[in-house]
Amino acid sequence: MSSTLFRTKNVEQSIQDTEEPEHALRKSLSALDLTVFGVGVIIGTGIFVLTGTAARNSAGPAVSLSFVVAGVVCALAALCYAEFASTVPVAGSAYTFSYASLGEFPAWIIGWDLVLELALGTAVVAVGWSGYIHSLLDNAGWHLPEYLSGRGTATGFGFDILAALLVLALTVILVLGMKLSARVTSIVVAVKVAVVLVVIIAGAFFIKSGNYDPFIPKAQPVPAGGNLKAPLIQLMFGWAPSNFGVMGIFTAASVVFFAFIGFDVVATAAEETRNPQRDVPRGILGSLIICTVLYVAVSIVVTGMQKYSALSVDAPLADAFKATGHPWYAGLISFGAAVGLTTVCMILLLGQARVFFAMSRDGLLPRFFSHTHPRFRTPYRPTILLGVVIAVVAGFTSLSELAELVNIGTLFAFVVVAISVIILRNTRPDLPRAFRTPWVPVIPVLSVCASLWLMVNLPAETWLRFAIWMVIGFVVYFLYGRTHSRLGERQARPRPQGEGQGQG
């Protein structure tokens, strides 16, 4: 049983599977495309919303340092992702990496985790996009019927038609090809980066130095609590991070971490990149650096424009401009947020379809979904299936509390990838690595510790929901995945001498 659960799929076999004509993806992306994808998915709700929440409740003006801390945590993980993506340029990201190092069952678990993370992320972002569009339509005097707004009616029925239509439209774009997706993303990213730069440049003229005093507000300990909404570390050890003070910076970092989610999706496009060994590391690290700089600059400006205690939670950037007597900028920011969320939703859906495709190509999910479109060379079957399912989920559910599952799923993937780097360095030191994570095992160990630290600061109920999803994954694997695995079939049949060398 243990040999079955931890059988590994070697790197050579993973790459060989990508060359099968009916399962091959078209290679059309460059380093610039990947960087744009990364920026497109990272800059979203976080920069427009979380700045106010973290500054007001946890860090004050020092929220800029919280963005730095969250960026460092992601950078540690990014260095590990970059090595794997350049060594195993195959769709699937953390799923594929763990299959090559930890074994089939851990790979299944991380793949199952990514399916949940990216599905919920797509649905949550689609609902957020719909909220911005509703606001813009209301300002223009156009009102959708309540039962199509997702806001609910007297009868209790409500379907968010805008969120559902967005997901379906993006599904069509993704089916038609990665290059088209990259072009659409480039246009939208240019718009929302321009809006962010407007916030930074225009807001700099309205900064009042007094708003930075104190830069790190005095610490205020959080009262102990015993309910499931309390951080896990508080329930385990009776200790909770403080609001404000130095520890408040780290508390806020666990909140603003959501703003960085998505850079790992770049790794899922490795198989569709013309020169993945060179371009994927550049795309991952480049997009993360760009977004961290923008995040820090925006947080410095907005906390200088308005006292941190007065920042709104729902729309801090827009409301800060309103407070300075410039409502026109508020409308521009709302437009930029709505446009920006479009690419976030599309790239999350892209990443999920690639993970699903990779798992089905390995037989752990039905192989029906592992065939690419004969003309567009895209994984159209899983893209359509997931697009329809997520459109329905986004239409009927607000998913506000479930959004935290996206955080814990991403951090769990970071932990697995960091551990996998250490293992593969020891088991396959001979592999060509176009990019090598520096200071192994120090960097991967730091990545594991930093990710676990943010995880234990998440609410206990998030851990409970995550555990339930993992239990469902165990059941699915043992009832289907283990018996339909292509790797298991290869190992079970007689092979000519020399074939399959290196299999775990």
JOHUWO-V864686 format. One record per residue. N is the residue number from 0. RES is the residue in one small letter. SS is DSSP state (H for helix, E for strand, - for the rest). OMEGA is omega in whole degrees, -180 to 180 (NA if undefined). Layout:
# JOHUWO-V864686
n/res/ss/omega
N/RES/SS/OMEGA
N/RES/SS/OMEGA
This chain:
# JOHUWO-V864686
n/res/ss/omega
0/m/-/-178
1/s/H/179
2/s/H/177
3/t/H/-176
4/l/H/-174
5/f/-/175
6/r/-/-177
7/t/-/176
8/k/-/-173
9/n/-/-174
10/v/H/-179
11/e/H/180
12/q/H/178
13/s/H/180
14/i/H/179
15/q/H/-180
16/d/H/-180
17/t/-/-177
18/e/-/176
19/e/-/-172
20/p/H/-176
21/e/H/-180
22/h/H/-174
23/a/-/176
24/l/-/-179
25/r/-/179
26/k/-/-175
27/s/-/-172
28/l/E/178
29/s/-/178
30/a/H/179
31/l/H/178
32/d/H/-179
33/l/H/178
34/t/H/178
35/v/H/176
36/f/H/-179
37/g/H/178
38/v/H/-178
39/g/H/-177
40/v/H/-178
41/i/H/-179
42/i/-/-178
43/g/-/-177
44/t/H/-174
45/g/H/-174
46/i/H/-178
47/f/H/-173
48/v/H/-168
49/l/H/179
50/t/H/-179
51/g/H/-179
52/t/H/-177
53/a/H/-179
54/a/H/-175
55/r/H/-172
56/n/H/-170
57/s/H/-167
58/a/H/-175
59/g/H/179
60/p/H/179
61/a/H/176
62/v/H/177
63/s/H/177
64/l/H/177
65/s/H/176
66/f/H/177
67/v/H/179
68/v/H/179
69/a/H/178
70/g/H/178
71/v/H/178
72/v/H/179
73/c/H/-180
74/a/H/177
75/l/H/178
76/a/H/-178
77/a/H/178
78/l/H/178
79/c/H/178
80/y/H/-177
81/a/H/179
82/e/H/-178
83/f/H/-178
84/a/H/178
85/s/H/-179
86/t/H/-179
87/v/-/-176
88/p/-/-175
89/v/-/178
90/a/-/177
91/g/-/176
92/s/-/-174
93/a/H/178
94/y/H/-179
95/t/H/-179
96/f/H/-178
97/s/H/177
98/y/H/-178
99/a/H/-174
100/s/H/-175
101/l/-/-179
102/g/-/-171
103/e/H/-177
104/f/H/174
105/p/H/178
106/a/H/178
107/w/H/-178
108/i/H/-179
109/i/H/176
110/g/H/178
111/w/H/177
112/d/H/-179
113/l/H/178
114/v/H/179
115/l/H/-177
116/e/H/-175
117/l/H/178
118/a/H/179
119/l/H/178
120/g/H/179
121/t/H/-178
122/a/H/-179
123/v/H/-180
124/v/H/178
125/a/H/178
126/v/H/177
127/g/H/177
128/w/H/180
129/s/H/179
130/g/H/178
131/y/H/180
132/i/H/177
133/h/H/-179
134/s/H/179
135/l/H/178
136/l/H/179
137/d/H/179
138/n/H/179
139/a/-/179
140/g/-/178
141/w/-/-175
142/h/-/175
143/l/-/174
144/p/-/-176
145/e/H/-176
146/y/H/176
147/l/H/-178
148/s/-/-178
149/g/-/-177
150/r/-/179
151/g/-/180
152/t/-/179
153/a/-/180
154/t/-/179
155/g/-/-179
156/f/-/175
157/g/-/179
158/f/-/-179
159/d/-/-174
160/i/H/-179
161/l/H/179
162/a/H/-179
163/a/H/-179
164/l/H/178
165/l/H/-179
166/v/H/-179
167/l/H/179
168/a/H/179
169/l/H/176
170/t/H/179
171/v/H/-180
172/i/H/-179
173/l/H/178
174/v/H/-175
175/l/H/173
176/g/-/-179
177/m/H/-178
178/k/H/176
179/l/H/178
180/s/H/-180
181/a/H/180
182/r/H/178
183/v/H/-180
184/t/H/-179
185/s/H/-179
186/i/H/-177
187/v/H/179
188/v/H/179
189/a/H/180
190/v/H/-174
191/k/H/174
192/v/H/177
193/a/H/179
194/v/H/179
195/v/H/179
196/l/H/176
197/v/H/178
198/v/H/-177
199/i/H/-175
200/i/H/-178
201/a/H/-179
202/g/H/-179
203/a/H/-180
204/f/-/-178
205/f/-/-180
206/i/-/173
207/k/-/-174
208/s/H/-180
209/g/H/180
210/n/H/179
211/y/H/-176
212/d/-/-1
213/p/-/-180
214/f/-/174
215/i/-/-178
216/p/-/-179
217/k/-/-177
218/a/-/176
219/q/E/-178
220/p/-/179
221/v/-/179
222/p/-/179
223/a/-/179
224/g/-/-175
225/g/-/-178
226/n/-/-174
227/l/-/178
228/k/-/178
229/a/-/177
230/p/E/-179
231/l/H/-178
232/i/H/179
233/q/H/180
234/l/H/-177
235/m/H/-171
236/f/H/-180
237/g/-/-177
238/w/-/179
239/a/-/176
240/p/-/-179
241/s/-/168
242/n/E/180
243/f/-/-172
244/g/H/-180
245/v/H/-180
246/m/H/177
247/g/H/177
248/i/H/-180
249/f/H/175
250/t/H/179
251/a/H/180
252/a/H/179
253/s/H/177
254/v/H/-176
255/v/H/177
256/f/H/180
257/f/H/-178
258/a/H/-178
259/f/H/-175
260/i/-/175
261/g/-/-178
262/f/H/180
263/d/H/178
264/v/H/178
265/v/H/-178
266/a/H/180
267/t/H/-180
268/a/H/-177
269/a/H/-177
270/e/H/-178
271/e/H/-180
272/t/E/-175
273/r/-/179
274/n/-/-172
275/p/H/-178
276/q/H/-180
277/r/H/-167
278/d/H/-178
279/v/H/176
280/p/H/178
281/r/H/-180
282/g/H/-179
283/i/H/-175
284/l/H/-179
285/g/H/-179
286/s/H/-179
287/l/H/179
288/i/H/-179
289/i/H/-176
290/c/H/178
291/t/H/178
292/v/H/-180
293/l/H/-180
294/y/H/-179
295/v/H/-179
296/a/H/180
297/v/H/-178
298/s/H/177
299/i/H/-178
300/v/H/-173
301/v/H/177
302/t/H/174
303/g/H/179
304/m/H/-175
305/q/-/178
306/k/-/-174
307/y/H/-179
308/s/H/-179
309/a/H/-180
310/l/-/177
311/s/-/-179
312/v/-/-174
313/d/-/-176
314/a/-/-173
315/p/H/-177
316/l/H/-179
317/a/H/-178
318/d/H/177
319/a/H/177
320/f/H/177
321/k/H/-179
322/a/H/178
323/t/-/178
324/g/-/-180
325/h/-/-177
326/p/H/-179
327/w/H/178
328/y/H/179
329/a/H/177
330/g/H/178
331/l/H/-180
332/i/H/178
333/s/H/177
334/f/H/179
335/g/H/178
336/a/H/-180
337/a/H/179
338/v/H/-177
339/g/H/-179
340/l/H/178
341/t/H/-179
342/t/H/177
343/v/H/-179
344/c/H/-177
345/m/H/-176
346/i/H/174
347/l/H/177
348/l/H/176
349/l/H/-179
350/g/H/-179
351/q/H/180
352/a/H/180
353/r/H/177
354/v/H/179
355/f/H/180
356/f/H/-180
357/a/H/180
358/m/H/179
359/s/H/177
360/r/H/177
361/d/-/179
362/g/-/-180
363/l/-/168
364/l/-/-177
365/p/-/-175
366/r/H/175
367/f/H/-175
368/f/H/-175
369/s/H/-179
370/h/-/179
371/t/-/-179
372/h/-/-176
373/p/-/-179
374/r/-/-173
375/f/-/-180
376/r/-/176
377/t/-/177
378/p/-/-168
379/y/H/-177
380/r/H/177
381/p/H/179
382/t/H/-180
383/i/H/-180
384/l/H/-177
385/l/H/179
386/g/H/180
387/v/H/-179
388/v/H/-178
389/i/H/177
390/a/H/179
391/v/H/180
392/v/H/-180
393/a/H/-179
394/g/H/-174
395/f/H/-170
396/t/-/176
397/s/-/176
398/l/-/-175
399/s/-/-178
400/e/-/-179
401/l/-/-180
402/a/H/-180
403/e/H/176
404/l/H/177
405/v/H/178
406/n/H/-175
407/i/H/177
408/g/H/179
409/t/H/-180
410/l/H/177
411/f/H/177
412/a/H/178
413/f/H/-179
414/v/H/-178
415/v/H/-178
416/v/H/180
417/a/H/178
418/i/H/-178
419/s/H/178
420/v/H/-180
421/i/H/-178
422/i/H/-177
423/l/H/175
424/r/H/-178
425/n/H/-177
426/t/H/-179
427/r/-/180
428/p/-/-177
429/d/-/-176
430/l/-/174
431/p/-/-179
432/r/-/-180
433/a/-/175
434/f/-/-179
435/r/-/175
436/t/-/-178
437/p/-/171
438/w/-/174
439/v/-/9
440/p/-/-174
441/v/H/-178
442/i/H/178
443/p/H/179
444/v/H/176
445/l/H/178
446/s/H/178
447/v/H/-177
448/c/H/-179
449/a/H/180
450/s/H/179
451/l/H/179
452/w/H/179
453/l/H/-180
454/m/H/-177
455/v/H/175
456/n/-/176
457/l/-/-179
458/p/E/-179
459/a/H/-179
460/e/H/175
461/t/H/176
462/w/H/-180
463/l/H/179
464/r/H/179
465/f/H/179
466/a/H/179
467/i/H/179
468/w/H/179
469/m/H/178
470/v/H/176
471/i/H/178
472/g/H/177
473/f/H/-178
474/v/H/-179
475/v/H/-179
476/y/H/-176
477/f/H/178
478/l/H/-176
479/y/H/-169
480/g/H/-174
481/r/H/-177
482/t/H/-179
483/h/H/-178
484/s/-/177
485/r/H/178
486/l/H/177
487/g/H/179
488/e/H/179
489/r/H/-177
490/q/H/-177
491/a/H/-177
492/r/-/177
493/p/-/-179
494/r/-/175
495/p/-/-179
496/q/-/179
497/g/-/-179
498/e/-/175
499/g/-/180
500/q/-/178
501/g/-/179
502/q/-/176
503/g/-/NA
